[in-house]
């Protein structure tokens, strides 16, 4: 991986002509970690979902070498044309397709590896069908069946095109969608209620409670500009990301995701209020005592369990219609 990183000039791909960052750009460190887990070998054929800036495509081009092939798909034609122009410098082993990534690239299958940089509701079975037996798929997923309940799963395709989960890791990417996005504040799918405040900003919520009580959910969103408090919920040395992994495995059906112009949080909500754990940091947002009591009870459960994290959860995959649902489950402790 280090040789590929050294061979590909990051700024050429991730910066526009005016020096601004290409919106669809993933951090270099995250790309490197993901591709290391993908275990790409020279001569392989790799399917990439989400071309973005083209930087990851170029890295994959280095990893597969002259005898391998990278087929990269993006729903935004302009990104494909930009990547094609950058590839004219000699990356002849990269095939660029402007298409819906859900469909993969059937004419170029089968693949040894599939990697995605955008989050589908379920892993499309088309990706599985287009992967050789023994091949790997590394993709972001929604662990609680909700937008923003993100993780990255590594899965192996077995004979008969069955998909077996191998590992889960922290990470998340924008939701998969059928067209170019013109805004990044509200998810393109999966929102159960939304309101606009006096400044025209949109607040939104997703979750079973919001779906079952849409009027209460809209009323809650309308109150967010009044009386929202930031409170400390974790201690120094705690691992809030690990807590979220445990939460996905233990309370998935109770969760809501709520967002607005300042970002989003994952937690609990009812007609009286909400308590939201921020994606990073030790603080949370709260409005209403009942929800706060429930959420702090979860934190205490986590502490009692020994503060498990990502290393203590495993992926459970289940075929669901045209895709594979991924959920988190607590791993059984090893016995000596």
N, C-alpha and C positions, 0 to 999 in steps of 0.2 A: 504493500500500500504506500509506503514512503516513497518508492521510486515513481509511482503514478502521481503523487502529490507534487513531487519535485518537477515532473515533466509538463504539468498543465498550469499555465499562468492564470490564477484565479480571477484577477481583476479584469482580464480580457473578456471573461464570460459574465461576471456578476455586476459589472458597472456599465451603465449607459454611456453614450458619447459625451453627455454633459457631466459625467462623474457621479451621477446619482445611482443608487443601488437598484438593480432589477427587482421589482416587487416579488416575483416568484423565485426568491433565492433562499436556500437553506444554508445554515451555518456550516463552515468547512469542517469543523470538528465532528458535527453530527453526521455529515455525509461520510466522513472517513470511518467513524465507528460502525455505521450501518453497512458500508461496503465490506468492512472486515468481517462482519457477521455473515455476509452473503457468501463468503468463501469462493470468490470468482477465480477460476484457473484459466491459463492460456488455452485458446482454442474453443472456449465455451460460447454458446449463444445465449444472450441475456435480453430479456424483455424489461424495459423501463417504462413505468407509468408515471407521467408528469415530467416532461422535459425541462420545464422552467427555464432557467438561465442557460442551460446546456453544459454547465460545469460538471455535473455528475455524469452526464453522457460521455464527456471527454475523459474523465477518470476511468469509467468502465471501458472505454476504447483502449486505454493503456493496459488495463488489467487483462482483457481477453487477447490482446496482441493481434498481429496481422492475420493469424489463422482463425480468429474468432469474429463474432458479429454482435453488435448492439442494435436492437430495434427499440427506438424510443418514441413514445406516443404522447401527444398533448392535445387538449381540446381547443387550444388557442392557436389559430393558424399563424399569427404574427410571431409567436414564440418559436414555432417550427421553422419559419423562414429566417429568423434571426440566427437560430442554431445552425441552420444549413449554411448560411453565409460564413459563420465562424469555422465550420467544419471543412470549408474549401481549402484550408491550409494543408490538407493531406490526410484527414481521418476518413479513409475510404471504407472502414469497417463499421460505419454508423449509418443506419437506415432511419430516416425521420418521417413520421406519419402524423398528419393532422386528423385526429379521429377521437371518438369517445373511448376513453381508456377502459371502460367496463367490458368492451368487446375484445380487448387484447389486440393481438395481431395474428389472426388465424392463418393467413397466407404464408407467414414466416415461421410458424411453429413446426416442430416442438422446440421448447427452450430448456436450457439447463438451470437457469435461474430467472426469477421474477422479482423485481424490486419496485416499490411504489413510494411516491413522495406526496400523496394525497389520500385522504381517508374515505373509503367507501363505507356504506352502512353495514354491509357484509362482504367478505372476500368473494368476488365473483367466481362462480364455478368455471367460467370460461378460462380464467387464468390457470386453474387446476388442470383442466382438459388440455391446455396448451403446454404443459410442463411434463418433461420426461419423468418416468418413475425414478425415485431417488433424488429428484430435483428439489430445490429450496425456494420458498416464497417468503420474502421479508416485506411486511406492509404495515402501515398504521391502521388501527382498528378502534372501534368504539366499544369499550368494555361493559358499559351499563346500558347499551342500546340507546344512548343519548349523545347528541353532539357535544364535543369537547371532553368526553370521558375517554381520553386518548391513551393509547399505548402502542408499542410496536411489537408485532408478533413475528417470530420465526417459525415456519411450519414446513414440514416435509411431505412431498407427494409420494404416496405409496402406490403399489400396484392396484389397479382398479380405480385409479383417480380418487382415492380417499386422501383426506388431508389430516395430518397429525401435528398438533402443536408441540413445539419443542421448548420455547422460551418466550417470556414477556420482558419488555424493557420500557423504561420511561421514555416518552416522546410523543409528539403529535404534529399533525399537519392540517392544512385547510381541508374542509369537506370536499369530496368529489362532487362535481357538478357538470351539467351539460353544456355550459356556455361560459364565456369569459365573465369574471366578476367586475362590477364597477364600484363595489364597496367591500370592506373587510370587517365591518362592525357586527353585522347580523349574519348568522349562518345562512347559506342558501337553501337549506332544508332543515326539517326537524324542529322548528319553532312552534310551540303550542299557543302562545299568546304574546302580543306585543302592543306597546303604546308609544306615542310620541310626546315628549315633554314640551314646555313652552319655548325652548330653544330649537325645537325641531329634531332633537336627537331621539333615536329609537332605543327603547328598553324592551328586552325580550326574556322569555322563560320557556324552558322545556322540561318535561317530566310527567310522570303519571298523575301527580296531584293537579298540575296545570291543565292536563288534558281532560281530567274528570270535572274540574271546577274552573272553566275558562273565565267566567265573570269575576270570581274571587281573585284569579291570577291577574286579570287586568287591573282590578282595584289595588292589588298589592304593588304592581309596577307603577301605578300612578302615584303611590305614596313614597316612592323611593327617594325623591328629592327632599323629603321632610323627615328628619329624625334618624337618618342612617348613621350608625356609630362604627368607628374602627376600634376593635378590641384586640388585646393580646390573647392568643389561644394556645400557642406552643411555647416551650421553654428553649433557651439556648442549648444547642446540642441535639435537639429533636430533629427528626427527618420528616418534614411535612409531605414531601413527595412519597415517602414510604407509607405514611398514614393514608394517603389517597389510594395507593395500591391495595392496602388492607380494606379500605372502605368499598372499593369496587368489588372485592371478593365477598364481603359480609353484608352489605346493605344496598345492593344495586337498585332494587325496586323502590326504595324510599328516596332516592336522590332526585334533586332538581339541579338544573344549570340555569343560571340567571346572568344576563349580561347587559351592557350598556356602553356608552361612549368611552368609559374608562377601563373597559375590559370585562372579564367574566369571573364567576366563582361557582363552585360546586358545593352543594349542601342540602339543606332541608327547608321547606316552606309550607305554610298553611295560611288560612285566611287572616290570622293575627300577625304574621310576619315571616321573616326569613333569616337564616344564618348561613353565610357563605364563606367557605374556605378559599382563599386566593390561590391562583396557580403557583405563586412563589411567595416566600417570606413567611413570617411567623404570625401575621395578623389575619383577622377575619372581619367581615362586615355583618352587622346585625341590625335588625329592626323587628322588635317583638320578642318578649320573654319566652313563650313556649318553644319556639323554634330553637332559640339559644340553648335551652335546657336539654333538648334532644341532641343537639350537635355536641355539646360538651360531654354528654353521656357517652357518645361514640368515642370521643378522645380518651375518656377514662377506660372504656373497654379495650381500646388499643394499647394503652399503658399496661393494663392488667395482663394482656396477652404477650407482653414483652416487647412492644413496639416493633412488630414485624414490618418488613418493607417489600420492595420489589423482588428480592431474593427468595422471599417466602410465599410467592404466588406463582401459579402456573396457568397456562392457557388451556381452556376446554373448548374444543371446536365441535360444532354440530351443523349438519347440512340443513339449510332452511330455504326451500324454494330454489331460486337460481344462485344462491350464495352460501357461504359458510359463516355462521354466527360465531363470534369469539367472546367468551366470558372468562373472568378471572376466578380462580379457586385457590384456597389456601393449600399450600403444599404440606404434606405430612412430614413431620420431622424425621430425620434419619435416625435409625436405631443402631447402636454399636453392638 
